[in-house]
Amino acid sequence: MKDKPYVHPYIPNSVPEIKEAMLEEIGAADAGELYAQMIPERLLLKVPMQLPEPLLAELDLRRHVEGILAGDSDCEEYLSFLGGGCWQHYVPEVCDVIASRSEFLTAYAGGIYSDLGRYQAMFEFQSLIGELVDMDVSCVPTYDWGAAAGNAVRMASRITGRMEILAPKTISPARLSIISNFCDSAHMPGRIDIRLVDYDAETGSLDMGDLEDKISESTAGVYFENPSYLGVVEPRCEEISNMAHDHGAVAIAGVDPTSLGVLAPPGEYDADICCGEAQPLGIHMYAGGGSCGFLASKDEERLIGEYPARMLGITGTGVEGEYGFGQCVYERTSYMARESAKDWVGTTTGLWAIVSAVYMSLMGPRGMRELGEAILLKSHYAAELLEEIDGVSVPFRSIFKEFPVNFDTTGRRVSEVNGTLMERGIFGGKDISREFPELGQSSLYCVTEVHTRADLVRLAGALREVL
């Protein structure tokens, strides 16, 4: 085999004779010339890669990959209380069935005449998100909550002509990193500065005094979350929106959609733009995937004109009673304006949007309320159980789904606690001792509708043994 040229079984045109003919046709000496303009010399690997021999048989490859995956521990095998941006929720079977349909699964993009079913499904997603957050306008999804929030703050900057955003100190560090990347872009006239607003040490909610001190005529937008990354329910959302408006700024709310059956939606507390993560809406947790960020707003021309992503609308046709679905205000997008566009967007998570639409349609308003109530009750019950353990404390009371648990007085580090819990088949909460050093040795626990009373009692019992 070493003396023969390698033909890859899964890569088209890997036959050496075909590759040579193609290179000769375009006048290139080798494939490297095709990438010379895109990949700088400094990034090129100068030594041969140490790769194992290829697996030519599909069965051998399958066995090899399954052997690697067998070393993982998943949330089917382990009881998980991890959250912090990707959550374990129940996914109805119908979500997977619809997602696997070929017209959705394999369709990347299309036109109004060739992709009718997908256009309608995306329109339904936008409509359902709009109803859930009590806003009039929504667009196709983006990569995740962080990307949606990044789009929102850029919209606020373009609308106001200002270059400062206020955001809560309790924001997810990963989400803040994404927003920061969006704020330092060649598409902007300068960098958008992000200033963090402190939180109340007793309640975990936004420190309104610090917000009042930092907001000014330079503030483009105030971004706040309800519930926060730490799971705290924000009691003064309307007051935050009003303060932003009083200073000519845009009010941007970040929300967990599973909370909106029990918490007021952003439209009720006068937020201008809202964003969030649709992964809890029927999307499985995947390694590095399963995320789907949504963006919605009031029906105002100043807001709609700044959306970076496509919007799909509905209109009548020449046949009475029939409808068509097509692009709205398409000239504002980078697809139309190209390098002259105000913003840029590429491939998004359209398949997950369709899955989310299926989930929301299946649940309906009553189902979303029951979901929210179940999560609210179970998370509070779990917090009470854990606080009964000597040395364990839960610092914040008004919580939804997630809450920090502190182990300072036990003398144990979170990493130690989580390690011993894993030996008992439990994924403990996410270690946030580095993200929020002021909270000491704390981890972020997540409780959803999938957890039973027995699961929560098992967690409390295991922690008693560990501590």
Buried (B, 14 or more C-beta within 10 A) or exposed (E): EEEEEEEEEEEEEEBEEEBEEEBEEEEEEEEEEEEEEEEEEEEEEEEEEEEEEEBEEEEEBEEEEEEEEEEEEEBEEBBBBBBBBBBBBEBEEBBEEBBEEEEBEEBEEEEEEEBBBBBBBBBBBBBBBBBBBBBBBBBBBBBBBBBBBBBBBBBBBBBBEBBBBBBBBBBBEBBBEBBBEBBEEEBBEEEBBBBBBBBBEEBBBBBBEBBEEBBEEBBBBBBBBBBBBBBBBBEBBBBBBBBBBEBBBBBBBBBBBBBBBBBBBBBEBBBBBBBBBBBBBBBBBEEEBBBBBBBBBBEEEBBBBBBBBBBBEBEEEEEEEEEBBBBBBEEBBBBEBEEEBBBBBEEBBBBBBBBBBBBBBBBEEEBBBBBBEBBBEBBBBBBEBBEEBEEBBBBBEBBBBBBBBBBBEBEBBBEBBBEBBEEBEBBBBBBBBEBBEEBBBBBBBBBBBBBEEEBBEBBBEBBEEBB
